[in-house]
């Protein structure tokens, strides 16, 4: 074995303003309302109070009597207020990361601000193995497995056709 690497990362979330848009009646009660504009919310086939009538080009419809009837298709656009609003939300911030090149990984220290909370924790382990003069990277699944790769220990490495490590075993 040549060397080991580990990375421990703790996600940080910050409570900070986020801007969204919604219909006025769907804006959360705790949000700060911004600007609104009138926008078509729905279309109806029958007249509705406050709606704008929109009609197509008139055309003649065959009535089967030899006389055509002049018709025009109309629909009714119902407007509503489409608003921008701001609300405080938990958002991803820069994670706290600690790395090392030994067999004793440790989590980074957190110093959270009042508007921050701990997010997801991630751990990654890599062992760089020398087999037949080639370096192969193996990623143990747990810290327990990682700690088995003592410096200068010998390992049997199996790889696939692409050179990826498929298994490792102590060479004892």
C-alpha positions in Angstrom: 0.0 0.0 0.0 1.2 3.5 -0.8 -1.1 5.9 1.0 -4.5 6.6 2.5 -6.8 9.6 2.3 -10.0 10.6 4.0 -12.5 13.4 3.8 -15.1 14.3 6.4 -17.7 16.9 5.4 -20.5 18.4 7.4 -23.1 20.3 5.5 -24.2 23.6 6.9 -27.6 25.2 6.3 -28.4 28.9 6.9 -31.8 30.5 7.5 -31.8 33.3 5.0 -34.3 35.1 2.7 -35.5 33.4 -0.5 -37.6 35.0 -3.2 -40.5 33.1 -4.8 -43.6 33.8 -6.9 -47.2 32.6 -6.4 -50.8 33.6 -6.7 -51.7 36.2 -4.0 -53.9 33.7 -2.2 -51.1 31.1 -2.1 -48.4 33.4 -0.6 -47.4 32.1 2.9 -48.8 34.1 5.8 -45.3 34.8 7.3 -43.9 36.0 3.9 -43.0 39.6 3.0 -45.1 40.5 0.0 -43.3 42.1 -2.9 -44.7 43.4 -6.2 -47.7 41.9 -7.9 -48.9 42.0 -11.5 -52.2 40.9 -13.1 -51.9 37.6 -15.0 -54.4 35.2 -16.5 -55.0 32.5 -13.9 -57.6 30.5 -15.7 -59.8 30.4 -18.8 -63.6 29.7 -18.7 -66.0 28.9 -21.4 -68.9 30.9 -19.9 -68.8 34.6 -18.8 -67.3 35.3 -15.4 -67.3 38.6 -13.4 -64.0 40.4 -13.9 -63.0 38.2 -16.9 -62.0 39.5 -20.3 -63.9 38.2 -23.3 -61.5 36.9 -26.0 -63.1 35.8 -29.3 -61.7 34.2 -32.4 -62.4 35.1 -36.0 -66.1 34.8 -37.0 -66.9 31.9 -39.4 -69.8 30.3 -41.1 -71.1 27.0 -39.7 -73.2 24.6 -41.8 -76.6 24.3 -40.3 -77.7 21.5 -42.7 -80.6 23.8 -44.0 -78.7 25.3 -46.9 -78.2 28.4 -44.9 -75.0 28.9 -43.0 -75.0 30.5 -39.5 -72.4 33.1 -38.6 -70.7 32.0 -35.3 -67.8 33.2 -33.2 -66.0 31.1 -30.5 -65.3 33.1 -27.3 -63.5 32.3 -24.0 -63.1 34.3 -20.8 -59.7 35.0 -19.3 -59.9 35.4 -15.5 -57.1 37.5 -14.1 -55.5 37.3 -10.7 -52.6 38.8 -8.8 -49.2 37.0 -9.4 -46.9 38.1 -6.7 -43.3 38.0 -5.7 -42.6 37.3 -2.0 -39.7 36.7 0.3 -39.6 34.2 3.1 -36.8 32.9 5.3 -35.7 29.3 4.4 -33.0 26.9 5.2 -30.5 27.0 2.4 -27.2 25.1 1.8 -24.1 27.1 2.8 -20.4 26.2 2.5 -19.8 22.8 4.2 -17.1 22.4 6.9 -14.5 19.9 5.5 -11.6 18.1 7.1 -9.1 15.9 5.2 -6.2 13.8 6.2 -3.6 11.2 5.1 -3.6 8.9 8.1 -5.7 6.1 9.6 -7.3 8.3 12.3 -10.0 10.4 10.6 -11.7 13.0 12.8 -14.8 15.1 12.2 -14.2 18.9 11.8 -15.3 21.2 14.6 -18.5 23.1 14.1 -18.9 26.7 15.1 -22.4 27.4 14.0 -23.9 31.0 13.9 -27.4 31.6 15.3 -28.9 31.4 11.8 -27.2 28.1 11.0 -27.8 24.4 11.7 -25.9 21.2 10.9 -26.8 19.4 7.7 -25.9 16.1 6.3 -22.6 14.4 7.2 -20.5 12.7 4.5 -17.4 10.6 4.8 -15.1 9.3 2.1 -12.2 7.0 2.3 -9.5 6.2 -0.3 -6.7 3.7 -0.2 -4.1 3.9 -3.0 -2.6 0.5 -3.6 0.4 -0.4 -5.6 -0.1 -3.6 -7.6 2.3 -4.6 -10.4 3.7 -1.1 -10.6 0.3 0.5 -11.0 -1.7 2.6 -8.5 -5.2 1.4 -7.8 -7.7 3.4 -5.8 -9.9 1.5 -3.4 -12.8 3.1 -1.5 -13.7 1.3 1.8 -17.3 1.5 2.8 -16.7 2.3 6.5 -14.1 3.7 8.9 -13.7 0.2 10.4 -12.7 -1.2 7.0 -10.5 1.8 6.3 -8.5 1.3 9.5 -7.5 -2.2 8.4 -5.1 -0.7 5.7 -2.1 -0.2 7.9 0.9 1.6 6.2 3.2 -0.9 4.4 0.7 -3.7 4.7 0.4 -6.1 1.7 -2.8 -6.6 -0.2 -4.1 -8.8 -3.0 -5.9 -6.5 -5.5 -8.4 -7.8 -8.1 -9.4 -5.4 -10.9 -11.9 -5.4 -13.7 -11.1 -4.9 -17.4 -11.2 -1.2 -17.0 -8.7 -1.2 -14.1 -11.2 -0.6 -11.4 -10.7 -2.4 -8.1 -13.3 -5.1 -7.5 -11.9 -6.6 -4.3 -9.0 -6.5 -1.9 -7.8 -9.0 0.6 -4.9 -9.1 3.0 -1.8 -10.9 1.5 -1.0 -12.7 4.7 
